[in-house]
Amino acid sequence: MSNRFSRTLALFLPGIFLLGFNIGTGSVTAMAKAGATYGMSLLWTIVASCLATYFMINVYGRWTLVTGETALQAFRRHIHPLVGLFFIVALAAGVSGSVMGVMGIVAEISSEWSKGLVEGGIEPIWFAAFFVALVYFIFWNGKTQFFERSLAVIVAVMAACFVLNFFILMPPPIEIAKGLIPTLPDVPLDEGRGPFLVIASMVGTTVFSGLFIIRTTLVKEAGWTIADFGKQRKDAVVAVVMMFIISGSIMAAAAGTLHVEGLGLEKVSQMIGLLEPLAGSFATTIFVVGIVAAGVSSQFPNVLMLPWLLCDYNQSERDMTLTRYRIIVFVVSLLGLVVPIFEARPIFVMIISQAFNAVILPVTVACILYLGNRRDLMGEHRNTAMTNVVLTAILLFSLVTTSMGVRGVWQIVTSL
Protein backbone atom coordinates (compact mmCIF):
# COMPACT_ATOMS: atom_id res chain seq x y z
CA MET A 1 0.00 0.00 0.00
CA SER A 2 2.84 2.38 0.94
CA ASN A 3 4.75 1.64 -2.27
CA ARG A 4 1.60 2.11 -4.36
CA PHE A 5 0.96 5.49 -2.69
CA SER A 6 4.56 6.56 -3.31
CA ARG A 7 4.34 5.62 -6.99
CA THR A 8 1.04 7.45 -7.39
CA LEU A 9 2.44 10.52 -5.62
CA ALA A 10 5.53 10.48 -7.84
CA LEU A 11 3.30 10.71 -10.93
CA PHE A 12 1.67 13.91 -9.70
CA LEU A 13 4.62 15.47 -7.85
CA PRO A 14 5.56 17.96 -10.62
CA GLY A 15 1.94 19.13 -10.74
CA ILE A 16 1.67 19.33 -6.94
CA PHE A 17 4.87 21.35 -6.81
CA LEU A 18 3.59 23.77 -9.46
CA LEU A 19 0.31 24.18 -7.62
CA GLY A 20 2.06 24.92 -4.32
CA PHE A 21 4.38 27.36 -6.10
CA ASN A 22 1.64 29.15 -7.99
CA ILE A 23 -1.07 29.57 -5.34
CA GLY A 24 0.48 31.75 -2.67
CA THR A 25 -0.63 34.75 -0.68
CA GLY A 26 -0.09 36.96 -3.73
CA SER A 27 -2.71 35.01 -5.65
CA VAL A 28 -5.06 35.02 -2.65
CA THR A 29 -4.71 38.79 -2.32
CA ALA A 30 -5.27 39.45 -6.04
CA MET A 31 -8.26 37.14 -6.39
CA ALA A 32 -9.91 38.29 -3.15
CA LYS A 33 -9.44 41.93 -4.14
CA ALA A 34 -10.89 41.31 -7.60
CA GLY A 35 -13.88 39.42 -6.18
CA ALA A 36 -14.61 42.06 -3.54
CA THR A 37 -14.40 44.95 -6.02
CA TYR A 38 -15.76 43.49 -9.28
CA GLY A 39 -17.67 40.36 -8.24
CA MET A 40 -17.25 37.50 -10.71
CA SER A 41 -16.89 39.75 -13.77
CA LEU A 42 -13.16 38.97 -14.07
CA LEU A 43 -13.47 35.19 -13.83
CA TRP A 44 -12.59 34.98 -17.51
CA THR A 45 -9.22 36.52 -16.69
CA ILE A 46 -8.41 33.54 -14.47
CA VAL A 47 -9.36 31.24 -17.35
CA ALA A 48 -7.07 33.14 -19.74
CA SER A 49 -4.12 33.20 -17.32
CA CYS A 50 -4.49 29.49 -16.56
CA LEU A 51 -4.55 28.68 -20.28
CA ALA A 52 -1.41 30.78 -20.83
CA THR A 53 0.27 29.02 -17.91
CA TYR A 54 -0.72 25.60 -19.29
CA PHE A 55 0.68 26.54 -22.70
CA MET A 56 4.01 27.73 -21.27
CA ILE A 57 4.32 24.67 -19.03
CA ASN A 58 3.91 22.40 -22.06
CA VAL A 59 6.28 24.36 -24.29
CA TYR A 60 9.07 24.35 -21.70
CA GLY A 61 8.28 20.76 -20.73
CA ARG A 62 8.48 19.63 -24.36
CA TRP A 63 11.93 21.20 -24.65
CA THR A 64 13.23 19.04 -21.81
CA LEU A 65 11.43 15.93 -23.08
CA VAL A 66 13.11 16.29 -26.48
CA THR A 67 16.60 17.51 -25.56
CA GLY A 68 17.04 16.21 -22.00
CA GLU A 69 18.20 19.70 -20.98
CA THR A 70 16.68 21.96 -18.36
CA ALA A 71 15.87 25.58 -19.15
CA LEU A 72 18.95 27.01 -17.42
CA GLN A 73 21.22 24.50 -19.14
CA ALA A 74 19.72 25.48 -22.48
CA PHE A 75 20.15 29.21 -21.82
CA ARG A 76 23.77 28.66 -20.87
CA ARG A 77 24.69 26.38 -23.79
CA HIS A 78 22.62 27.67 -26.67
CA ILE A 79 22.13 31.38 -25.95
CA HIS A 80 24.74 32.77 -23.54
CA PRO A 81 25.94 31.95 -20.00
CA LEU A 82 24.97 35.46 -18.90
CA VAL A 83 21.33 34.72 -19.75
CA GLY A 84 21.40 31.84 -17.30
CA LEU A 85 23.02 34.06 -14.66
CA PHE A 86 20.38 36.73 -15.29
CA PHE A 87 17.62 34.27 -14.42
CA ILE A 88 19.44 33.11 -11.28
CA VAL A 89 19.94 36.66 -9.99
CA ALA A 90 16.51 37.96 -11.02
CA LEU A 91 14.56 34.98 -9.71
CA ALA A 92 16.56 34.88 -6.46
CA ALA A 93 15.92 38.59 -5.89
CA GLY A 94 12.24 38.24 -6.70
CA VAL A 95 11.85 35.20 -4.46
CA SER A 96 13.62 36.99 -1.58
CA GLY A 97 11.04 39.74 -1.73
CA SER A 98 8.29 37.14 -1.98
CA VAL A 99 9.55 35.29 1.13
CA MET A 100 9.33 38.52 3.13
CA GLY A 101 5.91 39.42 1.77
CA VAL A 102 4.38 35.95 2.06
CA MET A 103 5.44 35.41 5.68
CA GLY A 104 4.38 38.96 6.49
CA ILE A 105 0.87 38.33 5.19
CA VAL A 106 0.60 34.88 6.83
CA ALA A 107 1.76 36.28 10.18
CA GLU A 108 -0.54 39.31 9.90
CA ILE A 109 -3.69 37.34 9.11
CA SER A 110 -2.87 34.69 11.74
CA SER A 111 -2.43 37.42 14.34
CA GLU A 112 -5.73 39.03 13.33
CA TRP A 113 -7.52 35.68 13.55
CA SER A 114 -6.02 34.94 16.99
CA LYS A 115 -7.80 38.00 18.42
CA GLY A 116 -10.93 35.89 18.54
CA LEU A 117 -9.16 33.38 20.78
CA VAL A 118 -6.81 35.52 22.88
CA GLU A 119 -7.46 39.04 24.06
CA GLY A 120 -5.33 41.39 22.00
CA GLY A 121 -4.20 38.49 19.80
CA ILE A 122 -0.78 36.89 19.39
CA GLU A 123 1.99 39.07 17.96
CA PRO A 124 2.75 38.42 14.24
CA ILE A 125 6.43 37.74 14.96
CA TRP A 126 5.56 34.52 16.82
CA PHE A 127 3.50 33.21 13.94
CA ALA A 128 6.23 34.13 11.46
CA ALA A 129 8.87 32.39 13.58
CA PHE A 130 6.73 29.26 13.88
CA PHE A 131 6.02 28.91 10.17
CA VAL A 132 9.61 29.74 9.19
CA ALA A 133 10.82 27.04 11.59
CA LEU A 134 8.24 24.55 10.27
CA VAL A 135 9.31 24.96 6.65
CA TYR A 136 12.99 24.78 7.57
CA PHE A 137 12.42 21.65 9.67
CA ILE A 138 10.80 19.88 6.72
CA PHE A 139 13.67 21.01 4.53
CA TRP A 140 16.31 19.95 7.08
CA ASN A 141 14.92 16.43 7.16
CA GLY A 142 16.57 16.12 3.78
CA LYS A 143 14.57 13.11 2.58
CA THR A 144 12.85 13.70 -0.72
CA GLN A 145 9.93 11.43 0.21
CA PHE A 146 9.27 13.37 3.43
CA PHE A 147 9.40 16.66 1.53
CA GLU A 148 7.07 15.39 -1.20
CA ARG A 149 4.46 14.09 1.21
CA SER A 150 4.58 17.21 3.38
CA LEU A 151 4.01 19.44 0.35
CA ALA A 152 1.22 17.19 -0.91
CA VAL A 153 -0.59 17.33 2.44
CA ILE A 154 -0.32 21.12 2.71
CA VAL A 155 -1.52 21.64 -0.87
CA ALA A 156 -4.44 19.26 -0.23
CA VAL A 157 -5.42 21.23 2.89
CA MET A 158 -5.22 24.51 0.97
CA ALA A 159 -7.37 23.19 -1.89
CA ALA A 160 -9.96 21.67 0.43
CA CYS A 161 -10.31 24.88 2.45
CA PHE A 162 -10.83 27.19 -0.51
CA VAL A 163 -13.20 24.80 -2.32
CA LEU A 164 -15.25 24.33 0.87
CA ASN A 165 -15.41 28.09 1.29
CA PHE A 166 -16.66 28.37 -2.28
CA PHE A 167 -19.72 26.23 -1.53
CA ILE A 168 -20.39 28.15 1.69
CA LEU A 169 -20.04 31.65 0.24
CA MET A 170 -20.61 31.22 -3.50
CA PRO A 171 -22.53 33.91 -5.41
CA PRO A 172 -25.51 32.98 -7.65
CA PRO A 173 -24.52 30.52 -10.44
CA ILE A 174 -25.72 33.00 -13.08
CA GLU A 175 -23.10 35.49 -11.89
CA ILE A 176 -20.40 32.84 -12.20
CA ALA A 177 -21.54 32.03 -15.74
CA LYS A 178 -21.53 35.73 -16.72
CA GLY A 179 -17.97 36.03 -15.41
CA LEU A 180 -16.76 33.65 -18.12
CA ILE A 181 -17.71 36.22 -20.79
CA PRO A 182 -14.79 38.65 -21.39
CA THR A 183 -15.79 42.14 -20.28
CA LEU A 184 -13.99 45.19 -18.91
CA PRO A 185 -15.38 46.30 -15.54
CA ASP A 186 -15.89 49.91 -14.58
CA VAL A 187 -13.02 50.91 -12.30
CA PRO A 188 -13.62 53.51 -9.59
CA LEU A 189 -12.03 56.82 -10.55
CA ASP A 190 -10.29 57.15 -7.21
CA GLU A 191 -8.19 54.08 -7.99
CA GLY A 192 -6.45 55.97 -10.76
CA ARG A 193 -6.02 53.01 -13.07
CA GLY A 194 -7.81 51.43 -16.00
CA PRO A 195 -9.37 47.98 -16.18
CA PHE A 196 -6.54 46.68 -18.38
CA LEU A 197 -4.07 47.21 -15.54
CA VAL A 198 -6.36 45.31 -13.18
CA ILE A 199 -6.45 42.39 -15.62
CA ALA A 200 -2.68 42.54 -16.10
CA SER A 201 -2.07 42.39 -12.36
CA MET A 202 -4.27 39.28 -12.04
CA VAL A 203 -2.52 37.52 -14.91
CA GLY A 204 0.84 38.37 -13.35
CA THR A 205 0.02 36.37 -10.21
CA THR A 206 -0.50 33.21 -12.27
CA VAL A 207 1.89 33.39 -15.24
CA PHE A 208 5.16 33.24 -13.28
CA SER A 209 8.50 32.62 -15.02
CA GLY A 210 10.01 30.69 -12.12
CA LEU A 211 7.26 28.13 -12.57
CA PHE A 212 8.40 27.24 -16.09
CA ILE A 213 12.13 27.24 -15.26
CA ILE A 214 11.76 24.91 -12.29
CA ARG A 215 9.26 22.76 -14.20
CA THR A 216 12.01 21.63 -16.60
CA THR A 217 14.13 20.49 -13.65
CA LEU A 218 11.28 18.39 -12.27
CA VAL A 219 10.58 16.84 -15.69
CA LYS A 220 14.24 15.90 -16.11
CA GLU A 221 14.44 14.43 -12.61
CA ALA A 222 11.34 12.35 -13.31
CA GLY A 223 13.28 10.80 -16.20
CA TRP A 224 10.58 11.60 -18.72
CA THR A 225 11.29 11.57 -22.46
CA ILE A 226 9.25 12.57 -25.49
CA ALA A 227 7.45 9.24 -25.13
CA ASP A 228 6.04 10.63 -21.87
CA PHE A 229 4.59 13.75 -23.49
CA GLY A 230 1.06 12.57 -22.81
CA LYS A 231 1.93 11.97 -19.17
CA GLN A 232 3.46 15.40 -18.70
CA ARG A 233 0.48 17.01 -20.44
CA LYS A 234 -1.97 15.24 -18.11
CA ASP A 235 0.13 16.34 -15.13
CA ALA A 236 0.02 19.94 -16.37
CA VAL A 237 -3.75 19.70 -16.88
CA VAL A 238 -4.27 18.55 -13.29
CA ALA A 239 -2.11 21.40 -11.95
CA VAL A 240 -3.76 24.11 -14.07
CA VAL A 241 -7.32 22.91 -13.44
CA MET A 242 -6.63 22.99 -9.70
CA MET A 243 -5.14 26.49 -10.11
CA PHE A 244 -8.38 27.63 -11.74
CA ILE A 245 -10.62 25.96 -9.14
CA ILE A 246 -8.71 27.41 -6.18
CA SER A 247 -8.31 30.91 -7.68
CA GLY A 248 -11.96 30.97 -8.72
CA SER A 249 -13.05 29.79 -5.27
CA ILE A 250 -11.15 32.63 -3.60
CA MET A 251 -12.71 35.18 -5.95
CA ALA A 252 -16.18 33.69 -5.41
CA ALA A 253 -15.83 33.81 -1.61
CA ALA A 254 -15.15 37.55 -1.76
CA ALA A 255 -17.73 38.17 -4.50
CA GLY A 256 -20.49 36.33 -2.64
CA THR A 257 -19.97 38.34 0.54
CA LEU A 258 -17.94 41.55 0.34
CA HIS A 259 -19.02 42.56 -3.19
CA VAL A 260 -22.68 41.93 -2.42
CA GLU A 261 -22.42 44.18 0.63
CA GLY A 262 -20.50 46.84 -1.31
CA LEU A 263 -17.41 46.42 0.88
CA GLY A 264 -13.94 46.98 -0.56
CA LEU A 265 -10.72 45.20 0.35
CA GLU A 266 -7.25 46.69 0.80
CA LYS A 267 -5.49 43.70 2.37
CA VAL A 268 -6.35 40.07 3.04
CA SER A 269 -6.34 40.40 6.85
CA GLN A 270 -9.38 42.70 6.51
CA MET A 271 -11.42 39.74 5.31
CA ILE A 272 -11.48 38.30 8.83
CA GLY A 273 -13.33 41.26 10.30
CA LEU A 274 -15.48 41.69 7.19
CA LEU A 275 -16.33 38.03 6.60
CA GLU A 276 -17.22 36.93 10.12
CA PRO A 277 -20.45 38.94 10.51
CA LEU A 278 -21.48 37.97 6.96
CA ALA A 279 -20.49 34.30 6.81
CA GLY A 280 -19.83 33.22 10.39
CA SER A 281 -16.74 32.14 12.30
CA PHE A 282 -16.55 28.68 10.66
CA ALA A 283 -16.23 30.03 7.11
CA THR A 284 -13.76 32.66 8.31
CA THR A 285 -11.61 30.04 10.04
CA ILE A 286 -11.62 27.85 6.92
CA PHE A 287 -10.51 30.85 4.86
CA VAL A 288 -7.66 31.60 7.30
CA VAL A 289 -6.46 27.98 7.25
CA GLY A 290 -6.49 28.09 3.45
CA ILE A 291 -4.41 31.27 3.35
CA VAL A 292 -1.89 29.87 5.84
CA ALA A 293 -1.62 26.65 3.81
CA ALA A 294 -1.16 28.72 0.63
CA GLY A 295 1.61 30.75 2.25
CA VAL A 296 3.43 27.75 3.70
CA SER A 297 3.14 25.71 0.47
CA SER A 298 4.59 28.58 -1.57
CA GLN A 299 7.46 28.97 0.93
CA PHE A 300 8.79 25.51 0.05
CA PRO A 301 9.73 26.37 -3.55
CA ASN A 302 10.60 29.94 -2.54
CA VAL A 303 13.36 28.97 -0.10
CA LEU A 304 14.60 26.18 -2.38
CA MET A 305 14.67 28.31 -5.54
CA LEU A 306 18.26 29.61 -5.27
CA PRO A 307 20.03 26.32 -4.38
CA TRP A 308 18.02 24.46 -7.02
CA LEU A 309 18.94 27.03 -9.67
CA LEU A 310 22.62 26.85 -8.70
CA CYS A 311 22.60 23.04 -8.94
CA ASP A 312 20.85 23.23 -12.28
CA TYR A 313 23.21 25.84 -13.71
CA ASN A 314 26.34 24.00 -12.53
CA GLN A 315 24.85 20.59 -13.43
CA SER A 316 25.68 19.28 -9.97
CA GLU A 317 23.74 16.80 -7.86
CA ARG A 318 20.77 18.37 -6.12
CA ASP A 319 21.73 17.25 -2.62
CA MET A 320 20.02 19.64 -0.22
CA THR A 321 21.75 18.05 2.79
CA LEU A 322 25.04 19.74 1.86
CA THR A 323 26.09 22.42 4.35
CA ARG A 324 26.30 25.22 1.78
CA TYR A 325 22.71 24.67 0.68
CA ARG A 326 21.41 24.43 4.22
CA ILE A 327 23.07 27.77 4.98
CA ILE A 328 21.54 29.38 1.86
CA VAL A 329 18.06 28.11 2.74
CA PHE A 330 18.49 29.22 6.36
CA VAL A 331 19.44 32.76 5.32
CA VAL A 332 16.56 32.98 2.82
CA SER A 333 14.15 31.61 5.44
CA LEU A 334 15.17 34.31 7.93
CA LEU A 335 13.91 36.93 5.47
CA GLY A 336 10.43 35.81 6.51
CA LEU A 337 10.97 37.60 9.84
CA VAL A 338 11.76 40.99 8.28
CA VAL A 339 8.19 42.28 7.97
CA PRO A 340 7.05 41.38 11.52
CA ILE A 341 10.28 42.60 13.15
CA PHE A 342 10.37 45.95 11.40
CA GLU A 343 6.57 46.22 11.25
CA ALA A 344 6.71 46.91 7.55
CA ARG A 345 3.64 46.61 5.31
CA PRO A 346 3.85 43.34 3.34
CA ILE A 347 2.51 44.97 0.19
CA PHE A 348 5.46 47.38 -0.01
CA VAL A 349 7.96 44.60 0.62
CA MET A 350 6.49 42.55 -2.23
CA ILE A 351 7.01 45.43 -4.68
CA ILE A 352 10.58 44.22 -5.17
CA SER A 353 9.54 40.73 -6.23
CA GLN A 354 6.78 42.07 -8.46
CA ALA A 355 9.21 44.38 -10.25
CA PHE A 356 11.63 41.55 -10.97
CA ASN A 357 8.85 39.19 -12.09
CA ALA A 358 7.57 41.81 -14.54
CA VAL A 359 10.99 42.04 -16.18
CA ILE A 360 11.62 38.28 -16.27
CA LEU A 361 8.49 37.14 -18.13
CA PRO A 362 9.24 38.71 -21.56
CA VAL A 363 12.76 37.25 -21.48
CA THR A 364 11.34 33.85 -20.53
CA VAL A 365 8.94 33.86 -23.48
CA ALA A 366 11.57 35.18 -25.92
CA CYS A 367 14.06 32.47 -24.93
CA ILE A 368 11.72 29.55 -25.56
CA LEU A 369 10.48 31.21 -28.76
CA TYR A 370 14.09 31.15 -30.00
CA LEU A 371 15.06 27.73 -28.67
CA GLY A 372 11.84 26.03 -29.74
CA ASN A 373 12.47 26.99 -33.36
CA ARG A 374 16.03 25.61 -33.50
CA ARG A 375 15.82 22.75 -36.02
CA ASP A 376 19.25 21.46 -34.98
CA LEU A 377 18.03 21.05 -31.38
CA MET A 378 14.33 20.23 -31.66
CA GLY A 379 14.24 18.44 -35.00
CA GLU A 380 10.72 17.42 -35.96
CA HIS A 381 9.46 18.65 -32.58
CA ARG A 382 10.28 22.31 -33.19
CA ASN A 383 7.54 24.90 -32.71
CA THR A 384 4.58 24.80 -35.06
CA ALA A 385 3.27 27.97 -36.68
CA MET A 386 0.38 28.07 -34.21
CA THR A 387 2.77 27.67 -31.26
CA ASN A 388 4.79 30.62 -32.53
CA VAL A 389 1.65 32.73 -32.92
CA VAL A 390 0.56 32.04 -29.35
CA LEU A 391 4.05 32.63 -27.95
CA THR A 392 4.29 35.92 -29.84
CA ALA A 393 0.92 37.01 -28.42
CA ILE A 394 2.07 36.14 -24.89
CA LEU A 395 5.34 38.00 -25.51
CA LEU A 396 3.57 41.16 -26.67
CA PHE A 397 1.19 41.05 -23.72
CA SER A 398 4.09 40.49 -21.31
CA LEU A 399 5.84 43.57 -22.69
CA VAL A 400 2.70 45.61 -22.05
CA THR A 401 2.37 44.32 -18.48
CA THR A 402 6.10 44.92 -17.92
CA SER A 403 5.70 48.55 -18.94
CA MET A 404 2.68 48.94 -16.68
CA GLY A 405 4.39 47.16 -13.82
CA VAL A 406 7.51 49.30 -13.99
CA ARG A 407 5.44 52.50 -14.14
CA GLY A 408 3.31 51.34 -11.23
CA VAL A 409 6.31 50.48 -9.08
CA TRP A 410 7.94 53.82 -9.91
CA GLN A 411 4.79 55.72 -8.91
CA ILE A 412 4.65 53.86 -5.59
CA VAL A 413 8.36 54.41 -4.90
CA THR A 414 8.19 58.14 -5.70
CA SER A 415 5.13 58.52 -3.46
CA LEU A 416 6.85 57.00 -0.41
N, C-alpha and C positions, 0 to 999 in steps of 0.2 A: 504493500500500500504506500509506504514511504517513498520507494523508488519510483512508483508510478506518478505520485504527486510531484516529485522532483523533475521527472521528465516532462510532465505537463507544464510545470512552471517555467522550465527552460524554454519551451516553445513560445511562451508569451512574454518572457523577460524583456526583450527589446521594447515591446509595446508598453509594458508596465513602466519601464524606465522613462520612456517618452512622456507618458501620461503624468508621472510624478514630476517630471521636469517642467512640463508645460503649464499645468494647473497649479499656480502658486498664489500668493496673496495679491500679486499684481493683477492677475486675471480676475480674482474675486472682487477686487476693488473696481476694476473697469466694468465688469458685468453688472455688479450691484448698482453702480452709479448710473449706468445706461438704463437699467430697469426702473430705477426710482425716478429718473428724469423723463424718460421717453416711453415707458411701458414696454411692450413687446415689439414696438415698431422697428427696432434694429436687429431683430432675430435673424434676418437674412444676412446681416453682416457676419454673424457667427458662422453661418453656413458657408459663406464665401471664404472666410479666413481658414476654416477647417479644410475646405477643398484645396486651397492653395498650399496648406501645410501637407496634406496628403500627397499632392503632386510633387512637392520638393523632397519629401521623404523617399518617394519612389525613384526619383531621378538620381538622388545621391546614393540610394541603396543599390540601384542598378549599376552604377559606376563600380562599386566595390564587388558586386557579384561577378562582373565581367573581368575586371582587372586584378582583383585581390588586393587592391590598395585602398587605404583609408583616404579621407579627404585631405588631411594635412600632408600625408606622404605624397599625394598627387600634386598639391600646390608646390611642395618643395622640389620635386623631381621634374615636373613638366611645365611649371610656370616660372617660379623663382623662389629661392629659400626665404627671401624677405617677405613674400606673401604669407608663407607659413608662420613666420615670426609675428607678422601683423595680427593674424588671427589669435595667436597665443596671448599677446599683450592686450589686444582689444577685448577679447572674451574674458580674460582674467580680471581686467579692470571693471568691466561691466558686471561680472559676477560678484566682485568684492562689494560694489555698491548695492547689489541685490541682496547679499547676505545681511548687510546692515539694515536695509529697508524691510526685508521679510521678517527678521527677528524682532524688529521694532514694532511692526504691525501685530505680530503674534503676541508679543508681550503686552502691548497696549490693550488689545481686545480681551486678552485673558484677565488682565487687571480690572478692566471695566466689568466683566462678567462676575468676577469674584466679589464685587461690592454687594451682590445679592446674597452672599454666603457669610462674608465677614464685614463688619462695620468698617467703612473706609477703604475696604478692598486690600489686596496684596500688591505690594509695589511691583511695577513692571520688571525691574532688574532681576527679581527672584525667578520670575517666569522665564526670562531670557536665559538666565544661567542654567536653569533646569533643562530647557530644550536644547541648548548648545551642548550641554554635557551628555544628554541622551543621544544625540546624533553622533557625537564623537565616540561614545562608548560602543555604538553599533559599528562604527568605522574601525575602532581599535581592535575589535574582535578578530578582524582580518580574514575571516572565512567567507568566501564568496557566497556559499549557501545561506549562511546566517544573514548576510546583507540582503540577498535576493528576497528571502522570506520576510524580513522586516519591512522592506520597501513595499512588497506585495500586500502585506497586512494593512499598512498605513494608507496606501492608495485605495484599498477596498473600503476602509472606514470612511475616507473622504468621499468616495463615490456614493456610498450608502447614505451618508448624512445629507448631502445635497439633493439626491433624488427623493429621499423621504420628505425633505422640506418642500420640494416641488409639489408633491401631492397634497401637502398640508396647506400651502399658501398659493397654489396656482391660480392665475387669472382665468377668466372664461375661455374655453377652447377656441371660440371664434376670434379672440384677440391674438391667440398664438398663431392661428392660421393666417391672419392678416399680416403678422410680422414676417412671414416668409416671402411677402411681396416687396421687392426693393422700392423703398421710398426714402425721401430725405425729410427728417423731422424738422419742425420749427424750433430753432434754438433761441432761448431767452437772450435778449439784447445785452443784458448785463454780464453775460459770460464772455462777450467779446470774441467769439469765434464762430465759424460757419459749421454746418453739419458735416462737411467733408472731413474736417479736422477731427470731429468726434468719431467718425467711421475709421479714419486712419489710426487713431489711438487705440481703438478696439482691435483692429487687425494686428497692430504691433504687439499686443500681448500674446497672440497666438503664433504668428509666423516669426519664430525666433531662430536666428542663424545657428546658435550653439546646438540646437536640437538636431540639425541636419549633419553637423560636423561630428558630433558624438555618435549619431546613429550609425555612421560608417564603421566606427570602431566596434560597436556591438555586433554588427552584421559579420564583420571579419572574425571576431572572436567566436561567434556561433558556428563558424566553419561553412557558412552557406556559399554556394556557387550559383551560377546562372540557372542551374537546374532547380534551384530553390526559389526562383522568382515568384512563383505562385504563393509559396509559404510566406515570403517577406511581404508580399502585397496583402495577404490576409491579416498578418500581424499589424501592418500599418492601418488597415481598415478598422480593426478592433480598437486601436489606440485613438484614431481620429473620431470614430463614432462616440467613444466614451468622452472625448474632449467636448464634442458638441452637446451631449446629454448633460454633462456637469455644468458647462458654461451656460447653457440654456436654462438649467434648473436654478442657477444663481440669479440670473436675470429675472426669471419668472417669480422667484420669491420676493424680490424687491418690487416688481411690477404689480403683483397681486396685493401688496400691502401699502408700501410707501407711495407709489404712484397714484393708487386709487384715492389715498387720503390727501394727495397734493403736497406730500412732504419731500423735500430734497435730501441729498446725501453728499457730505463733503469728505467723510472718511468712514471706513468700515466699522470702527468702534461705535459710531453713532447708531448703527442698526440695532444694537442691544437695547438702548433706551427707547428707540422708535418702534421696534418690533414687538417688544413684550406686551404693551397694552393692546396691540392689534391682533397678535397671534398667540400670545400666551408664553409662559416660561419654558414649556417643553420644546416648542418650535425654535425658540431663541437659543436654548441650550444645544439643540441639534446643529443649528447654524454655526455656533461657536466651535463645537467639536470639529465640524467640517473645515472651518477656516484654519484651525490649529493643525489638523491633519494635512491640509494643503501646504501650509508653511513648512512643516517638518519634512514632508515628502519632497518638496522642492529644494530643501537644504542639502539633501543627500547629493544630488548631482552638482549643486553649487559649490560645496566644499571640495568635491572630488575633481572639479573641472580642470584646475591648473595641473595637478600631478598627472592626470590622464592625458592631457594635451602634450605634456613634456615627454611622457612615455611614447606616445604616438609619434611625435616629431622625431625623436631620437631612435625610434624602432627598438626600444628596450622592453623587457618583460614588465608587465603591469603588476608589480608586486607591491601592494600598498602597506605591507608590513615593514618595509625598509624605513630606517630612521629618518632619512631626508624627507620622505613623503609624509610621514607622521608629523613631522615638524611643520611642513607646509600646511597641512590640513588643520593643525592646531592653531596656527597663526590666523588662517582664514576664518576659522570658527570663532575666534575671539572677536572678530569684527562684529559679530552679532550682538555684542554687549555695548557697542558704541552709542547707539540711539538711546537706550535706557540710562546709561551712565551720564551722558551729556544732555539728556532731556531734549534731544533734537527731534524735529518733526520728521517721521519716516518718509513722507512724500518728498521733502527736499533732499534727503539722503539718496533716494532712488533716482533723482535727476541724473546723476552721474551714469548709472547703468543704462538708463533710457537713452542718453546721448550717444553712448558707445554702440548700443544695439541699433540705433537709427543709421549709423554710419556703416555698420558691418553688413547689413542685409543686401544692399546693392552689390557689394563686392562678392558676397556669397553667390548670388544669382549669376553674376557675370562670369565667375570662375567655372561653374558647372556648365554654363552656356558654351564656353570655349572648350572645355575638356570633353564634354559630351559629343562634340562634333569632330573630334580628332579620329579620323579613319584608322590611323596607325595604332591607336590605343583601344578604340571601341569596336572596330571592324563592322560587322553587320548589325551590331547593337547600338550604333551611334544614333544620335537624336533624329527623330522623324521631323518632318516639316511642321506638323501640328505641335510637337513638343517645343520646337523653337519659337513658335508663335506664342504659346502660353508663357514660356520663360521670358520672352521679350516683354509681354504685357506685365508680368510680375516685376520685371526689372524697372520698367517705366513707372509703375505705381510706387515701387520702393524708393525711387529717386524723388518722387513728389513728397512722400511721407518723410524722407530724410530732410528735405528742405524745410518742411513744416516743423519737424521735430527740433531741428537746430534753431530755427527762429523762436520757437516756443521756449526752449531752454534759455536762449539769450535774453528773452523778455523777462523770464523769472529771475535770472541772475542779476540783471540790471535793476530790478525792482527791490532786491534784497537790501 
